[in-house]
Amino acid sequence: MRLRFAPSPTGHLHVGNARTALFNWLLARGRGGRFVLRIEDTDRERSTTASERSILDDLHWLGLDWDEGPDVNGGHGPYRQSERLAIYRAHADRLLGDGSAYHCFCSEELLETDRQAALAAGLPPRYVGRCRAIDSATAHARLKAGESAVVRFRVPEHRDVSFDDAVRGTVTISTDVIGDPVLLRSDGTPAYNFAVVIDDALMGITDVIRGEDHISNTPRQVLLYEAFGWTPPRFAHLSLVLGPDHAPLSKRHGATSVAEFRARGYLPEALVNYLALIGWSPGGGEELVPLDEMARRFSLAGVSHSAGVFDVEKLAWVNRHYLKLASAERLADLVIGYLRQDGIATTPTAAARAWLATVMPMVSGAVDRLDQAPSRLHLIFAADVVSSLDRDEVRAEFAADGARAVVRALAEELSNGPRMIDREQFRAAAGRVKERSAQKGRALFHPIRVALTGEADGPELDLLVPAIDRGAELPSDSGLRAIVGCRERAAAFAEALSRT
């Protein structure tokens, strides 16, 4: 079994195309087959090496490796269409030689006139066959005289073309609505339907999994396989990925590319797992399944032909699951980029990275994606707790004697005591403040929270306070913004409170 993913390097990898790559990869890996990566870069105006690199990088990030491709020679190359032009030319000549193809000299203007006439008559636009009757000698004379021409395939007339689709069953389309497709453009580059047949046949592709937008292309391709005497691969056409409004997923729905979801802090295993759920179920009532296990379970029989809606909330749920499974060290490394964007980090030292790992439990259980981490951690790096007293609701709360007593006791307790670098030290200090202030419950802990963070809510104090004090011990050259310790915060807050 040989499967392929053949992206065009004209932009970022769309999540719909990523799902197509994933389903091909799952079937290949689950059945001991080969997964081939082919770059369809014959669109000279839009294809770029930067886009190709981006697509390959995104596939690697998703964990979808390949056995053959532009960077892995598997004996069926070249794997870029731009490097296969001579192959296409030779196969076009073969069809020209046996009469299965012919040269077409119609101008773009004339073709557009024909198209508009068909639309006005309520007919599907198709080539009218104007150049079908030109004999090869006349065609060659016109080419030699400098006329420009494309090569068209001679589609048999009045015939039904059928193929078995692994997702949709038997599909039949009449050649009366197809027209004669272009094989080679006048500049020698191949049209999609021609190149894909040549490439799939010569690369030994046995199964083609692709989007349902290619269903209309398949009869043309089946006819080309017949013309060459080749056996077509097995086809499977996936439903499109839709947005919440049931229109094809596009920019108006928000992020649509793997690169965008990656930049927002979704983990690759979460995105892969979620994409697999759009149109397929791993069975057993499970949805959260690792990639290798998905490959073991995957089959085209379980793929739905109904369109799937991309649900960002469902993706967030899947991502939260994998964030909780990820190691603290891995999350710390990933979070650094977002802290750098917020001006909190530069190049953290090993000690700073180790400290970041200790605060990841405050992140992994409380965010949908990692770009939300800086806002979750801002209480650690915020130095100005005193400004909270500018808020009316805070001043009103600290007008009470009990709240003021808590702040005074907290400042005094921390003034000469050690840093509260673990939960036990914080709990012990809070217990002593409780005794000195005669406050308990919310009356105790809410003033402590505001005095140390300037906010009324946030992570659990027995996690947050030790994180602040451990961070305060980092040297000034740690690569992180300096963190003001709880001792200094409590002292500043108590002094400012005494003046109100």
C-alpha positions in Angstrom: 0.0 0.0 0.0 1.4 3.4 -1.1 -0.3 6.7 -0.2 0.7 10.2 -0.8 0.0 13.8 0.2 0.7 16.3 -2.5 0.4 20.0 -1.3 0.9 23.0 -3.5 3.5 25.4 -1.9 1.4 28.5 -2.5 0.8 29.4 1.2 0.5 27.9 4.6 -0.8 24.4 5.3 -4.6 24.7 5.8 -6.1 22.5 8.5 -8.4 20.9 5.9 -5.3 19.8 3.9 -3.6 18.8 7.2 -6.5 16.4 7.9 -6.1 14.9 4.4 -2.4 14.4 5.1 -3.3 12.9 8.5 -5.8 10.4 7.0 -3.3 9.3 4.4 -0.6 8.9 7.0 -2.9 7.0 9.4 -3.8 4.5 6.7 -0.2 4.0 5.6 1.2 3.6 9.1 -1.7 1.4 10.2 -1.3 -1.0 7.3 2.5 -1.1 7.0 2.4 1.0 3.8 4.5 3.8 2.5 3.7 7.5 2.9 4.9 9.7 0.0 5.2 13.5 0.1 5.0 15.1 -3.3 5.2 18.9 -4.0 2.9 20.1 -6.7 4.7 23.3 -7.6 3.9 23.9 -11.2 2.0 27.1 -10.4 5.1 29.2 -11.1 3.5 32.6 -10.1 2.3 31.5 -6.6 4.7 28.6 -5.6 7.5 29.6 -3.3 10.3 27.8 -1.5 9.3 29.5 1.7 5.8 28.0 1.5 7.3 24.6 0.8 9.6 24.9 3.9 6.6 26.0 5.9 4.5 23.1 4.9 7.2 20.5 5.6 7.9 22.2 8.9 4.2 22.0 9.9 4.0 18.3 8.9 7.0 17.5 11.0 5.5 19.5 13.9 2.3 17.5 13.6 4.3 14.3 13.7 3.5 13.2 10.2 6.8 11.9 8.8 7.2 10.5 5.3 9.1 7.6 3.7 9.7 9.3 0.4 9.7 13.0 -0.6 11.8 15.9 -1.8 14.2 15.4 1.1 14.0 11.5 1.2 14.8 9.7 -2.0 12.7 6.6 -2.3 13.5 5.7 -5.9 10.4 7.2 -7.4 11.5 10.8 -7.7 11.9 13.6 -8.5 9.2 14.5 -5.9 8.7 18.1 -7.0 6.6 18.5 -10.1 8.7 21.4 -11.4 11.5 18.8 -11.7 9.3 16.4 -13.7 8.5 18.5 -16.8 10.3 16.2 -19.2 8.3 13.3 -17.9 5.0 15.1 -18.6 6.1 16.1 -22.0 7.0 12.6 -23.0 3.6 11.3 -21.8 1.8 14.0 -23.7 3.7 13.1 -26.8 2.6 9.5 -26.3 -1.1 10.5 -26.2 -0.6 12.9 -29.2 0.9 10.0 -31.1 -2.0 7.6 -30.7 -4.7 10.3 -31.2 -5.8 10.4 -27.6 -4.7 14.0 -27.4 -4.6 17.0 -29.8 -3.3 20.6 -30.0 -5.7 23.3 -29.3 -5.0 26.8 -30.7 -8.1 28.6 -29.2 -7.3 31.9 -27.6 -8.3 32.8 -24.0 -10.7 35.3 -25.3 -12.4 32.8 -27.6 -12.7 30.3 -24.8 -14.2 32.9 -22.5 -16.8 33.8 -25.2 -17.7 30.1 -25.4 -17.9 29.8 -21.6 -20.3 32.8 -21.3 -22.5 31.4 -24.1 -22.8 28.1 -22.3 -23.7 29.8 -19.1 -26.3 32.0 -20.8 -27.9 28.8 -22.3 -28.0 27.2 -18.8 -25.4 24.6 -19.8 -22.2 23.6 -17.9 -19.2 25.3 -19.4 -17.0 22.9 -21.4 -14.7 23.1 -24.3 -16.7 22.9 -27.5 -14.1 20.8 -29.4 -13.3 23.4 -32.0 -9.7 22.1 -32.6 -10.6 18.4 -32.3 -10.6 17.9 -36.1 -7.2 19.5 -36.8 -4.9 16.8 -38.1 -1.5 16.4 -36.7 0.3 17.6 -39.8 -1.6 20.9 -39.8 -1.1 21.3 -36.1 2.7 20.9 -36.4 2.8 23.4 -39.3 1.0 25.9 -37.2 3.3 25.3 -34.2 6.3 25.7 -36.5 4.9 29.0 -37.7 4.9 30.2 -34.1 1.4 29.8 -33.0 0.8 29.0 -29.4 -1.2 25.9 -28.4 -2.1 23.7 -25.5 -2.5 20.0 -25.5 -5.9 18.6 -24.8 -7.2 15.2 -24.0 -9.8 13.7 -26.4 -12.6 12.7 -24.0 -14.8 9.9 -25.4 -18.3 11.2 -26.2 -21.6 10.0 -24.7 -20.2 7.7 -22.1 -20.6 7.2 -18.4 -17.4 7.0 -16.3 -17.8 5.2 -13.0 -15.4 4.7 -10.1 -15.7 3.2 -6.6 -15.2 5.6 -3.8 -14.2 4.1 -0.5 -16.2 6.8 1.4 -19.1 7.5 -1.0 -19.7 4.3 -2.9 -20.0 4.2 -6.7 -19.8 7.6 -8.4 -20.9 8.0 -12.1 -20.5 11.0 -14.3 -21.3 11.4 -18.0 -18.5 12.6 -20.3 -21.1 14.9 -21.9 -20.5 17.4 -19.0 -16.7 17.0 -18.9 -15.2 18.5 -22.1 -11.7 18.0 -23.3 -9.3 18.9 -20.4 -6.0 20.6 -21.0 -3.0 18.3 -20.4 -0.1 20.7 -21.1 -0.3 24.5 -21.1 1.3 26.4 -23.9 4.4 27.1 -21.7 4.9 23.3 -21.2 3.7 23.1 -17.6 1.2 20.3 -16.9 -2.4 20.8 -15.8 -3.4 19.3 -12.5 -5.4 16.4 -13.8 -2.6 15.3 -16.1 0.3 15.6 -13.7 -1.5 13.9 -10.9 -2.2 10.8 -13.0 1.3 10.6 -14.3 2.8 11.1 -10.8 0.5 8.7 -9.0 1.0 6.0 -11.7 4.8 6.2 -11.8 5.1 6.5 -8.1 3.0 3.4 -7.6 0.3 5.1 -5.5 -2.3 2.5 -4.6 -4.8 4.6 -2.6 -5.7 8.3 -3.1 -7.4 10.0 -0.1 -8.3 13.6 -0.9 -11.1 16.2 -0.5 -14.5 15.9 -2.1 -13.7 19.0 -4.2 -11.7 16.6 -6.4 -14.7 14.3 -7.2 -15.4 16.2 -10.4 -11.7 15.7 -11.4 -11.8 12.0 -10.9 -13.6 10.9 -14.2 -11.0 12.8 -16.2 -8.3 11.1 -14.4 -9.9 7.6 -14.8 -10.1 8.3 -18.5 -6.4 9.2 -18.6 -5.5 6.0 -16.7 -7.4 4.0 -19.4 -5.6 5.9 -22.2 -2.3 4.8 -20.8 -3.4 1.3 -20.0 -2.9 1.8 -16.3 -5.0 0.6 -13.4 -6.4 3.5 -11.4 -5.8 3.7 -7.6 -8.5 3.3 -5.1 -10.2 6.7 -4.4 -11.6 8.1 -1.2 -13.0 11.6 -1.1 -13.3 13.3 2.3 -16.0 15.7 3.2 -14.9 19.3 3.4 -14.0 21.0 6.7 -16.6 23.7 7.4 -16.9 26.6 9.6 -19.6 27.1 12.2 -21.9 28.7 9.5 -21.4 25.5 7.4 -19.5 27.3 4.7 -16.0 26.0 3.8 -13.6 27.0 6.6 -11.9 30.2 5.6 -10.2 33.3 7.1 -13.5 34.8 8.1 -13.9 32.0 10.6 -10.5 32.9 12.3 -7.4 30.8 12.2 -7.4 28.2 9.4 -3.7 27.2 9.0 -1.6 24.9 11.0 0.9 27.7 11.5 -1.8 29.9 13.1 -2.9 27.3 15.5 0.7 26.5 16.3 1.4 30.1 17.0 -1.5 30.4 19.4 -0.2 27.7 21.6 -2.0 24.5 20.6 0.0 21.4 21.1 0.6 19.2 17.9 -0.9 16.1 19.5 -4.1 18.1 20.3 -4.5 19.5 16.8 -3.8 16.1 15.2 -6.2 14.3 17.6 -9.0 16.9 16.9 -8.5 16.8 13.1 -8.9 13.1 13.2 -12.3 13.5 14.9 -13.6 15.6 12.0 -15.3 12.8 9.9 -13.9 9.8 11.7 -14.3 8.1 15.1 -11.7 6.0 16.8 -14.4 3.8 18.2 -14.9 2.4 21.7 -16.5 5.7 22.9 -13.1 7.3 23.0 -12.1 10.6 21.4 -8.7 11.3 23.1 -6.4 8.9 21.4 -2.6 9.1 20.8 -1.4 9.2 17.2 0.1 5.8 17.1 -3.1 4.3 18.5 -5.2 6.2 15.9 -3.1 4.6 13.2 -3.8 1.2 14.6 -7.5 1.8 14.6 -7.9 3.8 11.4 -9.9 2.5 8.4 -11.7 4.2 5.6 -14.8 2.3 6.5 -15.1 4.5 9.5 -14.9 7.7 7.6 -18.1 9.7 7.3 -19.2 11.3 4.0 -21.0 14.0 6.0 -19.3 17.4 6.2 -17.5 18.1 9.5 -17.7 21.4 11.3 -14.5 22.9 12.8 -15.4 23.6 16.4 -12.8 25.7 18.2 -14.3 25.0 21.6 -13.9 21.3 21.0 -10.3 21.9 19.9 -9.7 23.8 23.2 -11.1 20.9 25.2 -8.8 18.5 23.4 -5.8 20.9 23.9 -6.5 21.2 27.7 -6.3 17.5 28.0 -2.9 17.3 26.3 -1.7 20.4 28.3 -2.3 18.5 31.5 -0.4 15.5 30.1 2.6 17.5 28.9 5.7 17.7 31.1 6.4 20.9 33.0 9.8 21.2 31.3 8.3 21.0 27.8 5.6 23.5 28.7 8.2 25.9 30.1 10.2 25.8 26.9 7.1 26.5 24.9 5.9 29.3 27.1 9.2 31.3 26.8 8.3 32.5 23.3 5.0 34.0 24.6 6.8 35.6 27.6 9.3 37.1 25.2 6.5 38.6 23.1 5.1 40.2 26.3 8.5 41.6 27.3 8.8 39.3 30.3 11.6 37.2 29.0 14.7 37.5 26.9 16.9 34.4 26.9 16.2 32.6 30.3 19.1 30.8 32.0 18.9 27.2 33.0 17.9 28.3 36.5 15.2 30.5 35.1 13.9 27.7 32.9 13.8 25.3 35.9 11.8 27.9 37.9 9.4 28.3 35.0 8.8 24.6 35.0 7.8 24.8 38.7 5.0 27.3 37.9 3.6 25.4 34.9 0.9 23.7 37.0 -0.7 27.1 37.4 -0.8 27.3 33.6 -1.6 23.8 32.3 -4.8 23.4 34.2 -6.2 26.9 33.6 -5.7 27.9 30.0 -7.0 26.7 26.6 -3.7 27.4 24.8 -0.3 28.5 25.6 -0.5 32.1 24.3 -2.8 32.7 27.3 0.1 31.8 29.7 1.5 35.3 30.2 -1.9 36.6 31.4 -2.1 33.7 33.8 1.4 34.4 35.1 1.2 38.2 35.2 0.5 38.3 39.0 4.0 36.8 39.5 5.7 39.5 37.5 3.5 42.4 38.5 5.4 44.6 40.9 2.9 47.4 41.6 0.4 46.0 44.1 -0.2 49.4 45.7 -2.0 50.7 42.7 -4.9 48.4 43.5 -5.8 50.8 46.3 -6.8 53.3 43.6 -9.9 51.1 43.0 -13.0 52.0 44.9 -13.9 48.4 45.7 -10.5 47.7 47.2 -10.5 50.9 49.3 -13.9 49.9 50.6 -12.8 46.5 51.6 -9.7 47.7 53.4 -11.7 50.3 55.3 -12.6 47.4 57.6 -10.4 46.9 60.7 -10.2 43.2 60.1 -8.7 43.5 56.6 -6.2 46.1 57.8 -5.2 43.9 60.7 -4.5 41.1 58.3 -2.2 43.3 56.2 -0.3 44.6 59.2 0.2 41.1 60.6 1.3 39.8 57.1 3.9 42.6 56.7 5.2 42.1 60.1 5.3 38.3 59.7 7.2 38.5 56.5 9.6 41.4 57.4 12.1 39.2 59.2 11.0 35.7 58.1 12.4 33.5 55.3 11.0 33.5 51.8 7.9 31.3 51.4 9.4 29.1 48.8 7.0 26.1 49.3 3.5 25.4 50.3 4.3 24.5 53.9 6.1 27.7 54.5 3.2 29.7 53.1 0.6 27.8 55.1 2.6 28.2 58.3 3.0 32.0 57.7 -0.8 32.3 56.9 -1.5 30.4 60.2 0.5 32.9 62.2 -1.2 35.8 60.4 -4.5 34.2 61.3 -3.5 34.1 65.0 -2.3 37.7 65.1 -5.2 39.2 63.1 -8.0 37.0 64.6 -9.3 36.6 61.0 -10.1 33.4 59.1 -11.5 32.1 55.9 -12.2 34.7 53.2 -11.6 37.5 55.7 -8.1 36.2 56.1 -7.1 35.0 52.6 -8.7 37.7 50.5 -6.7 40.6 52.1 -3.6 38.4 51.8 -4.3 37.9 48.1 -4.9 41.6 47.3 -1.8 42.7 49.3 0.5 40.3 47.5 -1.0 40.4 44.0 -3.1 43.5 43.7 -6.0 41.4 42.4 -9.1 39.8 43.9 -8.7 36.4 42.2 -6.1 34.2 40.5 -4.2 30.9 41.0 -4.4 29.2 44.4 -2.3 31.2 46.9 -0.4 28.1 48.1 0.9 27.8 44.5 1.2 31.4 43.6 3.0 32.7 46.7 5.8 30.2 46.7 6.2 30.8 43.0 6.6 34.5 43.6 9.2 34.1 46.3 11.2 31.5 44.4 11.2 33.8 41.5 12.4 36.7 43.6 15.5 34.6 44.4 16.6 34.4 40.8 19.6 36.5 39.9 19.2 39.7 37.9 20.8 38.1 34.8 18.3 35.2 34.8 16.8 36.4 31.5 13.4 37.0 33.1 11.9 40.3 34.3 12.8 40.9 38.0 10.2 39.5 40.4 9.4 41.5 43.6 9.1 39.1 46.5 6.1 38.8 48.8 8.0 40.5 51.7 8.5 43.6 49.7 5.0 43.5 48.3 3.4 43.2 51.7 5.5 46.0 53.2 4.7 48.4 50.3 1.0 47.6 50.5 0.9 48.0 54.3 2.6 51.4 54.2 0.3 52.7 51.4 -2.7 51.4 53.3 -1.6 53.2 56.5 -1.8 56.5 54.6 -5.4 56.0 53.5 
